[in-house]
Amino acid sequence: MAAASFQVEQTPQGAKRIALHGQWSLRDLDNDFAQLRRALKPYFADAKMQWDLTQVEQLDTAGAAVLWNGWQGQLENRVTLTEEQATLFDTLASIEAKDDHKPPRFDWLRLIAGAGKLTMFLSSHIVDFVKLVGLLILELGYLFRRPQDFPWREFSANIYKSGVTALPVTALLGFMIGIAMSYLMATQLRTFGADIFIVNILGLAVIRELGPILMAVLIAGRSGSAMAAQIGVMRVTEEIDALATMGISRILRVVLPKVLGLTFIAPFLVIWTSCWALFGGALSANLELGLGFRFFFDYLAAVVQPVNITLSIIKGFMFGFIVAVMACHFGLRIKPNTESLSRSTTSSVVTAITCVILIDAAFAILTSGIGV
């Protein structure tokens, strides 16, 4: 019994024909179907090529599958087969047809495994987050007993980096948002002759909602990412481990100044951003509706209740704390490689912004009857 082979022949009509010989089955250990597939590839591409399988000594599903895939399931009239071979190819065609129409099977085990992985992932984050908040509370208790150990230098440095250096960008963004909002509202209010109500809408929206949200998004993308990256680099360079070796609390020296600094400066950034947004809105209202600056701000103080400023400041404290804690949480989870550093920094920003929006929505529902 010979191994599988083929020969290119010339038919009496002048056409080319491929005659297959030998054992086209797995029984012959000398058969290399991968090599046969590569050798026959140019002939499979020729749609006019004739094929003769009548001289094949034995053909099983392995050999038939090589030919069937090469012909792409199109035998037509260019293949000469024996009755047994035709039955084998019909079987392959029926199996392929069943596979094509068979609906994909739903893998419950994969779904359960994915749910388990997600649950473990979220639970590990929640546990680490609770541990971090608990350690912050313990360090605050320690500082109440020993106020001389308060890290004033790190605290003031974080106020400068997170607050003072953020003043230009927050002012610019607030000013442009105020102009855009005022311009769009002026176009609609002019239609109904309600020009004066632009002060009510703009004042309430900026002071109560947009000011804190804009501030939170900016510091999450700017200061939060910087905090996470800084702590992550300290993890990669093993500076955090060096602090523990020297008996210095990483929470007291690294985490607590960032959290307190950003929480302290965030309300001032909210007021700063809101003032510039109101100024931009007043400028646009003056150009579009002819409202004077003095009238705008005098009427603003009359229609917007002072309690809205209090709510805005409370939101500033909350958002600053959330952004700082999230940045430190993800920074401390960074592993000593660059991929983990970039992934955790991005996750800290996305998670902080998501938490800020969720908290703002809940806060808006709880205080819906206050100051409106």
Order of alpha helices (4+ residues) and beta strands (2+ residues): beta-beta-alpha-beta-beta-alpha-beta-alpha-alpha-alpha-alpha-alpha-alpha-alpha-alpha-alpha-alpha-alpha-alpha
